Amino acid sequence: MDKRIAVIGTFDGLHRGHRFLLSMLRAEGLKRDLRPLVVTFDRHPLSVIAPERVPPQLLELHRKRTMIEADGMQLLVLPFDQALRSLTAKQFLQYLADQYGVKALLMGYNHNFGSDRLKTINQYRDVAQSLGIEVIQAPEYRPEGQLPVSSSAVRALLSEGKADVAAELLGRPYSLSGTVTHGQALGRTIGFPTANIVPLEPTMAIPGTGVYAAEVTIEGETTPRRALVNVGYRPTVDSDAHPQLSIEAHIPDYQGDLYGCTLRVDFLRRLRPERRFPTLAALQAQIRLDLSHL
């Protein structure tokens, strides 16, 4: 069995702070001749511990795996259930040592795990030492002159429509993947056909309402296309008394049939809030202006 150095966490969003931690994991592994192992869970731990407090997701699991494995690290996804929740820190570390050859553990700043709720790094070191596991504590990631980096900060920025600022914390644009489904085809009737996108993961964070400059990658293609994406309730064209939030992408000059396709939307920046226009002609004029800002 290969010997490994592990790090444990949800890594929601794989933001700059997470990337800093994973870079340290690789470096510490090289020093000790240990293979890096990233341990995460199939769901947010709060979904079991306190379902009412589960935050929106920032990254689909399949993309998390792709990104981590592209950096040469192994991703271990464990089912977070009552059995796992009940393990103490020592029991969990024993499991990782026995099943995956973990010989060292990198702990993120202020991170903790285990049902016994250990408080200090020295408590974790004492437990790990009894199992022959070295514990390394990572420093806090605080980029000079930048906002503090956290998943909760990214969520807050997205909810405010600040996709460009959220991208600074993530190190890339926020994105979500979805399937194109049949909508009301109202965009086509005014000359701007749109793809109605239903997220593959219903728990994904949805940026605040508004019109966004975005890039859309169509299933089977590698090059993203510029797009205008509306997140909202379509107040000008939708007369439903109880409108549903929708995500609609207009891809200029695209002529193909997208129904049933999977699209990935990268939100670049919000161009304007969503608003009601007095006429369809006024809406068409605004869309033409929005397109000029892509």
N, C-alpha and C positions, 0 to 999 in steps of 0.2 A: 504493500500500500504506500502511495506517495505521501510524503510529509507535507503538511500545509500550514499556512498562516491564514487566519480567518478574520473577517469583520462581519458584524451582525447589524441589521437594520432594515427599515422599510424602504429606504432610498427612493422615496416618492419624488419623482421629477428628475432625479439625477442632476441636481443643480450644481453650481460651482463649488459649494461646500462639500457635497458628496464626491465630486471629482477630485478635490483636494485630498480627501480621505483615501480614495482608491489609488491615487498616485503614491501616497505614503505606504499603502498596503503593498504595492509592487516593489517599492524601494526597500522596505523592511524585509520582504520575502527574499529579495536578491542577496541581502546581507547574510541571511541565515540559510540560504539554499532551500527555501520553502516555497511551494507553489501557492499562489494567491487564491483564496476561496471567499466568495461573497455570499453570505447567508441572508436570505430574505424569506418572505412569507407569501402565500397564495392570496392573502387578503390582509387588509389593515387590521392590526391587533384589536383596535377599538371595536371592530365589527363583532367581536366575541365578548370583549370586556365591557363596553358601553356603546351599544349600537346607535344610540341617539346622538352620539358625539363623533360619528365617523365623518371625516372630512372628504370633500370631493377628491378624486384621483387626479394626479398630474401626469401620469405616464402609464400606458398600457403595458402589461407584463411582457408581451412578446417583444416590444421595443426595448424594454429594460434589458431583456436577455441579449438582444442583438447588440446593443451598445456596450454592455459589459464584456461580452465574449469577443467583440471586435478589438478590445484592448488587451486580449490575451488572458483573461481571467475566467475562472469557472463560476457559474451562478448556481447556487443550490436553493431551490424553492421548496420550503417546508409548509405543510398544511397547518395553519394556525387554528387549532381546535382546542377543546377543553383539556385534552390529554397533554398537549404541548404547553398550554397556559399553566398547568399545575406543576410543571417542572421547576425545581429550584435552579439557581445559577450553577451550582455544582453538578446537578443531574444533567443539565443541558450541555455543559462543557464535557462531561463524561461521555455523553452521546456523540458529540462532535469528534472527540478524540478516538473513540472506539470505531465509529463508522466511517470517518473521513480522514483520520490521521492528523488531526489538528494538534500542532505543537506550540503555536503562538497565537495570541489574540490581540488584534488592534482594536482599541476602544475609542469611539468618537467622543468628542467633548460633551460632557453631561449626559452620556448615554448610559442606560442601565437595562438589565434584563433579569428574568427569573422571578418566580413567585415569592421568594423570600425578600425581595425588594432591598437588596444591598445598597448602601448609600455612597460609599467612598471607593476610590480606585484601590486603596490598600485592602479593603475587604475582598474585592475581586481578585487581587493578587494572592491573597492568602488561600482562597478557595482554589484558584488555578494552580498554585504552586504544589498543592497536595496531589494534583493530577499530572504533574510534570509539564504544565503549560505556562509559558511566559506571557505576561500581560504587558502591552505597550500602550501608553495613553497618547492619543493625538492631541495637539494643541488646538485651541479654538481658531476657526478660520475667520479672519477679519481683514478683508482686502482694504487697503488704505484708500480713503476718500470715497468709498462706495457704501451703499446701503448694507445693513446686516443681511446675511443670506440664510433663508430658511424656507421650508415648504409653505409654512403659513403666510409668510410675506409674499410669496409668489401668488398664492390663492387670493390674497387681499388685492393685489395689484390687478389680477385678471378680472376680479369682480367689479373693479372700478373702470375697466376698459383700458387699462394702461399696459397693453400688450408689449409695447416697445421696452418699457421699464422692466417688466417681468422677464423679457428675453435677456436683459443684462444679468439678472440673477441666475437664470438657467444656463446661460452660455450659448443659447440657441433660441430660436422662436418657439413659443408654446405651440404644440400641435395636438390634434386629435384625428382619429381615423373613423370613418363612417361609411355606411352603405347608402347609395343613392336610391331613393324610393319615389313613388309617384306622389306628387303634390297636386295643387289645383291648377298648375300650368298657367298661372296668371302672368308670370314674368314673360312667357312667350308671346302673350297677346299684346304686350306693350313694347315688344322688340328686344327684350333683354332676358332670354331664357335662363333659368336657374336650375341647379341641381339641388334637390332637397335632401339634406344629409342627416341620417340618423346615426348617432355615435355607436360604434361597436360595443363599447363599454358604457352602460347607462350611468355609471358612477363617476364618469369623467367630469372635471370642472369645465363649465361653459363660460367663456368670457362675457362680460357685461354687455347689455344690448347696445347695438350701434352698427355702423358700417365700417368694415375693416379692409385695408389693403392686405392681401394674403398671397401665398403661393399654394397651389394645389398640385399634388402628385397623383396621377391617375393610375389605377391598378394596371400593371404590365408595362408602365413607362418609368424611366429613370430620371428624366428631366422635368422639374416642376414648371408649371404654367402660372403666370400671374393671374390673379382673380380678385373679384370684388365679392366680399362675403358679408351678408347681412345676418346678424343675430338679433332676433326680436319677434315682434308680433304683427308686423306688416299692417300698421294702422291705416294706411291709405287704401289698401286693396282688400283687406279682410274685414268683413262686417260681422263676423261671428261674435256673439255676446261673450263667449268664453274662449278667446283665442289661445292657441298653444304656442309655446316658444318654439321657434324654428331656426335652423341653420341653413342658409341658402347661398350657393356660390354661383356667380356669373363668371364664366371663363370666356373672355373676349375671343371671337373668331373660331371658337370650337364648334364643330359641326356634328360630331359623332353622337351615338346613343349611349348614355351613361347609366341607364336604369340597371340596377343590380350590381354595378361596379363598386369597388371600394376606393375611396379617396382619402388621402391624408391632407389635412388643411394645416398650413403653418401660418399663424396669425402674426403679421408684421407690425401693424400699428392701426389704431382707430382713426378713421378719417373724420367721423362726425357721429353725434348721437342719432338714434332712430327718431323720426318725427313724422307727423301726419302732414300730407301736402293737400292743398285745396282741390287740385285737379290731377288727373293722370298725366297731363302734359307737363305740369310743374314737376312731378316725380321723374318723368323721363329726362327733363332738362337737368335735374340734380344728378341723376345717375350718369349722364354724359360728363358732367363736371367731376364726379367722383372718379370715373375711369381715367380722366386726364391726370389724376394724382397717383396712379399706380406706379 
